[in-house]
Amino acid sequence: MSFGDRLRAERKKYNLSAEVLASECGVARSYITLMENGKRLPGKKVIPKLALALHLKTNIIVNWYLEDLREKLE
């Protein structure tokens, strides 16, 4: 499962719109959409904000990130 798929699943689990998640993270809605569609990965400043908004530990988001990178390099 890609980073974007996991992000979307967690966002929907909490019934958050991309716009609400973006607002909570201090980023544009389009940035959330790009991440969910696999076009971008989050910057290091966004990862802890995503974790907080999604009620996850930061290392979970980092693991998603690393797994996505590994898949893309294979």
C-alpha positions in Angstrom: 0.0 0.0 0.0 1.4 3.4 -1.0 1.9 6.4 1.3 -1.0 8.2 -0.4 -3.4 5.2 0.0 -2.6 5.0 3.7 -3.0 8.7 4.2 -6.4 8.7 2.5 -7.5 5.6 4.5 -6.6 7.3 7.8 -8.2 10.6 6.8 -11.4 8.9 5.9 -11.3 6.8 9.1 -11.8 10.1 11.0 -14.2 11.5 8.4 -11.9 14.4 7.6 -12.1 16.1 4.3 -8.8 16.9 2.5 -9.5 20.5 3.2 -9.9 20.0 7.0 -6.7 17.9 7.2 -4.9 20.5 5.2 -6.0 23.2 7.5 -5.0 21.3 10.6 -1.5 20.7 9.0 -1.1 24.3 7.7 -0.8 23.3 4.1 -3.0 23.7 1.0 -5.7 21.2 0.2 -4.0 20.5 -3.2 -0.9 19.4 -1.3 -2.9 16.7 0.6 -4.5 15.7 -2.8 -1.0 15.4 -4.4 0.2 13.2 -1.5 -2.9 11.0 -1.7 -2.5 10.6 -5.4 1.2 9.6 -5.1 2.6 12.7 -6.7 4.3 14.1 -3.6 5.6 12.9 -0.3 5.4 15.1 2.8 8.2 17.4 3.8 9.9 16.8 7.2 7.9 19.7 8.8 4.6 18.3 7.6 5.1 14.7 8.9 4.5 15.5 12.7 1.5 17.7 11.8 -0.1 14.8 9.8 0.6 12.5 12.7 -1.1 14.8 15.2 -4.1 15.5 13.0 -4.6 11.7 12.3 -4.0 10.7 16.0 -0.9 8.6 15.0 2.7 8.5 16.3 5.1 10.3 14.1 7.1 7.1 13.5 4.1 5.5 11.8 4.0 8.3 9.2 7.8 8.1 8.8 7.5 4.3 8.2 4.8 4.8 5.5 7.2 7.3 3.9 10.2 5.0 4.0 8.1 2.0 2.7 6.9 4.2 -0.2 10.4 5.2 -1.1 11.6 1.6 -1.0 8.8 0.5 -3.3 9.6 3.3 -5.8 13.3 2.4 -5.8 12.6 -1.3 -6.6 
